[in-house]
Structure formats: structure tokens, C-alpha cells
Amino acid sequence: MSSTTVLTQVNTREVLRWLGGHLAPYRWQVAGAIVALFLASGAWLALGQGVKYAIDNGFIGDHPQVLNQAALAVLIICIIASLATYCRFYLMTWLGERISADIRMQLYQHLLHLSPSFFSKIRTGEVISRFTSDTAILQTVVGMSLSMALRSLVTFIGALILMGATSPLLTLCVLLAVPVVLIPIRVLAPKVRRYARLSQDKIADLGAHIDQSLHEIATVQAFNAQTSEARQFDNRVDEAFGVARWRIHYRSLLIGLIMVLSLSAILLIAWVGARQVFAGDISAGELSAFLFYAILAGGSVATISEVIGEVQRGVGASERLLELLASPVDIVDGTTTLPHLPSAPAIHIKQLQFAYPDSPALFNNFSLTIDAGEKVALVGASGAGKTTLFQLLLRFYDVNEGDITLGGYSIKQLKLHDLRNQIAMVSQESVVFATTVMENIRYGREDASDEDVVAAAKNAFADEFIEALEDGYHTQLGERGVRLSGGQRQRIAIARAILADRPVLLLDEATSALDARSEKMVQQALSSLMRGRTTIVIAHRLATVQHADRIIVLDQGKITAQGKHVQLMKSDTLYREYAELQLLS
Ligand SMILES: Nc1ncnc2c1ncn2[C@@H]1O[C@H](COP(=O)(O)OP(=O)(O)OP(=O)(O)O)[C@@H](O)[C@H]1O
């Protein structure tokens, strides 16, 4: 699915309001930058008056001391202009860095609250690209391009006013030329922006491709798919380059057209001006000052035309960022605070109706009660809906109809944080982060002491292998725990859940077979974890179903049988088949 169909579209006005909102807290820096901007532009403009004075009174008037005074004035003006430029440049770059840092923080916060269903519809590489390259563009645009555009705009307006004061007739010529110069901006700037945005989308495609193939590098290499991956990647790179070429084409055209138009206008004005000097209507100093301003104004227009493409690129990048920020948090937080549950709660699923978006109903009028402290094993064929029940309990998706209660509280009313604080989940693929063993286990409870972590690891029968690692608990585990065996990863995940010490346990047993010793260790770790908790296990192990208080057989979203292992082996054909084929022991 294309990511743009998942995201809310935004318009330019929203983008500007959003950027304005981000600049608002830094109004002093913005004000400082604007003052510096006016000061620097004012100083450069004053230089023109110095030129006129020097020519009319110094050279032509033949007064060397006037020339000295003029040179001193010019030096002072240059120093003021340089200092002001330093301040403007510093403040604008600071603002660029600051607001892109703020946007990154805001975006990350937002992403962390979007439900897994959102991420199932958008590619991670796409999100990462928006996160890194779009914020970097914004940083450059606010810090550099916008600063240059503003400076040029102020200089242009100032130059125009001073030109008017020097020679109204020549200024009229300039004013007639301005709309001609603006035509290419109006026509070409939207094209630059469209291709800039498209270009970013294509770069994001590349990011998504790299993310996927490197993430699954073992599969890529095992299937000798390097060549085809590289070919697909080359095609995408070519597409990105193709779009970038259009963007560059329109940008270059814009710059070139503006340059030729503004230089022709200056030439025309110089010609009219020279004739006026011959006729004695204006002095040579006035014409020099006028031309100085005209060149300043022309230079400003040229700068604006160069950076306008960049600014358009910034608007495109902002649009892409804002789209991510505008994606609504689809799981609405409840309002009820859950008091600390003294013991394992009962779970009631009442007349549940649920379908994944754009999919047929999976659960229809499904009801299930799990008593406080009960250990229930879910078994059933692939696609029966076992994992979906976990997702619903954690409110990654909301039920369409019916209700789920935890300790008597409807989970929809509970604050999400409080609900999830009651539940520890151990997923089928044990999640291990690229940090130390200690921090991996501590993920279960942020404020746990080192001693608590070690105690949890001991209860999970993980302490022995952890101590044998090169740096014990401080050993860095590779990305996704590649440096550990499957059984070791499982025990780390179990230790994390033990440390979290939550009254409800959702356990998705790993299907992969472990050797007898690892299996025994993991089984012992699980028994230690389940003690005193309401537990639902998606069971793939014989030991688990044998020790469960109740086994629920699920088939296509329905309970087809329930009871103890021995009982079901006698009475239920589906279960017997499942047990014989699937339960690993
Ligand atoms: N995000 C999703 N969007 C749409 N349909 C989904 C989604 N996740 C699962 N399904 C569908 O819902 C049904 C139940 O899936 P579920 O993962 O709950 O089954 P399961 O019993 O846990 O299977 P397994 O044992 O293979 O993990 C399947 O038909 C699956 O295709």
C-alpha cells in the first residue's frame, strides 16, 4: 500500500502555521535575527549614499579630505554590516537547528503513540527517511535559505525606495521590469516544489528498500537474491535520479531566466540613466548610486530566485513531516485510573465482535472468561485468532462490538498506560535490543536495581549463561540479539517479564524446537514466571498444555472445545490431531 494513502494530506497554509508555531517559543531569537537583518541591509544600502557623496564631492568636486571622510564612513558601515551579518547568520542557523531538533522530538513522541496497526500500513524505512532527511532539509532551509531570502527581500525593498529617492523616472523603469522577472517565479516555482516533494518520496523508497533488505540480509544471501535486490535497488535509484533531474532542470531554468531578465533590465536602466546624465537631469554620483542600488536589487532578486527552489523544497519536506504528525492516534485513551491490583485479575471477554480493517469478521459473538490466577492455554491452527486475542487485550486494536474487562474494568475505559502496566507480554520472537544484557532485562522495569535484574535472570534460569558471556551482564548484545541462541533470547525475554512483575501474563510460546537442556531451562523459567498470575499462553509445548488449568481449542475465531489435556485427548479429534502434529516436546 502506498504510504500516502495512509497519511492525512495537509496544505501549505497548515504547513506555515505549523512552522510559525514552532518558531513562536523563540520569539527573541527571531526578533534578534530580524533586527540584525534590517541593520545589515540598511548598512549595505547606506553604502550607496557614500558612493554618491564620494563621487560628487570627492572625485568630481576635487576635495581629497572629503574622500578620506567618505572612506572612513564606508569602513564603519562595512564593520556594522559585517557584525549584523554575523548575528543574523548565527541566529537563523540556530533557529534552523533548534526547530528541527524540536520537530524530531515531537515526531518521535507522536510515533511512539501510534498503534501497531498504523505501522503495519507504512514502511519503517519511509518513516525513517521523513524523520532524518526531511528534518535535515528543513534545518537547512530555515537556517540558510530562508535567511538569505529574507535578507534579499529587505535589501530589494530598501534599494527600490532609495532608487525612487534618487531618480523617480529610472525607478519607474525598474518597477515595470519587476513583474516580468516575477513571471518565471510564478510559473516555475510550483514545479520545483512538486518535483522536490516527489524526489523526497523516491529517496524514502530507497530508504525503505535498504531497511528491508539489510534487515533480512540472511534470507537475501541464503536465497542468492543479492543480484535481484541490487537490480531492484538500481531501478529505484534511477527513478529517484530521474525525478531529481526534473527538479534540477526547473530550478536551473528559474535561475537562468531571472538572471537574464534582471541583467537586461539593469542594462536598460543604465542606458536610460546615462542619457539623463548627458542631458544634465541627474549627476554622475546620482547615476552611480542608482546603479549601485539597481545591482543590489538585481543581486537580491537573483538570490531569491536561487533560494526559492530551496524554500519550496523545505515546504515539501514540511508537508511530509506534518503528514506524519497529523496521522491520528487511532486508539483513544481511556479516562479511568486503574487502582493497583492486589492480585491477578479475572478477564472477561463478552460477545466480542472483531474484524481487521478491510477484512471479514474474525470473531463473532465470542465470549470467554478467564478466572483470577488461572493458566489458560490457547491452541488451534494457524490463523485461528490466537494472536489477535492478545492484540485486543493490549488494545492495539479496538473491538467492534462487545467488551473486554480486566479485574471488572472495561479496558476501553482504562487509561492505556494503566491497562498495559498490568500486562507482561513475551512474544514468540523474543525481542532483544542492541544494548547490554542488564539494560535488556531492565526494560521490564525502568527503576529496577542491578540486584533486581540479576534476581530476575536467576529466576529465568538465565544467570548461568549470562555470567559465562565475556562481560557478564554488561555484554553488549548485537542488533536483535544476534549474538545469542534462540533459547538464550527466550530466557532474556522471560527474565524481563519476571522483572516487570505484572499480574497478567500473555505468552506466545516460540515454535522453534530447543535442545532438551534448553527446553527444560525455558520450561522452568516459564513456570517460575506464571506463578501467581492470570496467564494466557499460545501453546506450542506439551509441558505447557499438560500444566495448564484449562486448554481452549480455537478454530476460525470460535471455541470448539475446552478442558484438560487428558480429557481433550480423549474427547476432541481436532485437539488430538493438533497435539500429535504440533505440540513439541
Ligand atoms: N494486521 C492484520 N490485518 C489484517 N488481517 C490480519 C492482521 N493480522 C492477522 N490477520 C488475520 O487474522 C486472522 C487471525 O490471525 P492471528 O494472527 O490472530 O492467528 P493465530 O491464531 O495467532 O495464527 P498463528 O498461530 O499462525 O500465529 C488471520 O486470518 C490473519 O490473516
The ligand as a Tripos MOL2 file, in Angstrom:
@<TRIPOS>MOLECULE
LIG
   31    33     1     0     0
SMALL
NO_CHARGES

@<TRIPOS>ATOM
      1 N1         -2.9070   -6.8000   10.8300 N.pl3     1 LIG1
      2 C1         -3.7870   -7.6130   10.2440 C.ar      1 LIG1
      3 N2         -4.5940   -7.1290    9.2930 N.ar      1 LIG1
      4 C2         -5.4980   -7.9200    8.6690 C.ar      1 LIG1
      5 N3         -5.6700   -9.2360    8.9580 N.ar      1 LIG1
      6 C3         -4.9020   -9.7720    9.9120 C.ar      1 LIG1
      7 C4         -3.9130   -8.9950   10.6030 C.ar      1 LIG1
      8 N4         -3.2950   -9.7920   11.4910 N.ar      1 LIG1
      9 C5         -3.8680  -11.0130   11.3540 C.ar      1 LIG1
     10 N5         -4.8200  -11.0020   10.4150 N.ar      1 LIG1
     11 C6         -5.6770  -12.1310   10.0080 C.3       1 LIG1
     12 O1         -6.4450  -12.5320   11.1230 O.3       1 LIG1
     13 C7         -6.5270  -13.9480   11.2100 C.3       1 LIG1
     14 C8         -6.0670  -14.4150   12.5940 C.3       1 LIG1
     15 O2         -4.7060  -14.1380   12.7440 O.3       1 LIG1
     16 P1         -3.9170  -14.4480   14.0930 P.3       1 LIG1
     17 O3         -2.5410  -13.8920   13.9290 O.co2     1 LIG1
     18 O4         -4.7070  -13.9950   15.2480 O.co2     1 LIG1
     19 O5         -3.8830  -16.0310   14.0720 O.3       1 LIG1
     20 P2         -3.1090  -17.0290   15.0140 P.3       1 LIG1
     21 O6         -4.1100  -17.9890   15.5080 O.co2     1 LIG1
     22 O7         -2.3330  -16.2940   16.0360 O.co2     1 LIG1
     23 O8         -2.1440  -17.7200   13.9820 O.3       1 LIG1
     24 P3         -0.6170  -18.2510   14.1800 P.3       1 LIG1
     25 O9         -0.6840  -19.4410   15.0510 O.co2     1 LIG1
     26 O10        -0.2150  -18.6160   12.7760 O.co2     1 LIG1
     27 O11         0.1750  -17.1210   14.7230 O.co2     1 LIG1
     28 C9         -5.6850  -14.4920   10.0750 C.3       1 LIG1
     29 O12        -6.5720  -14.8860    9.0500 O.3       1 LIG1
     30 C10        -4.8400  -13.3340    9.6120 C.3       1 LIG1
     31 O13        -4.6600  -13.3600    8.2280 O.3       1 LIG1
@<TRIPOS>BOND
     1     1     2 1
     2     2     3 ar
     3     2     7 ar
     4     3     4 ar
     5     4     5 ar
     6     5     6 ar
     7     6     7 ar
     8     6    10 ar
     9     7     8 ar
    10     8     9 ar
    11     9    10 ar
    12    10    11 1
    13    11    12 1
    14    11    30 1
    15    12    13 1
    16    13    14 1
    17    13    28 1
    18    14    15 1
    19    15    16 1
    20    16    17 2
    21    16    18 1
    22    16    19 1
    23    19    20 1
    24    20    21 2
    25    20    22 1
    26    20    23 1
    27    23    24 1
    28    24    25 2
    29    24    26 1
    30    24    27 1
    31    28    29 1
    32    28    30 1
    33    30    31 1
@<TRIPOS>SUBSTRUCTURE
     1 LIG1         1 GROUP 0 **** ****
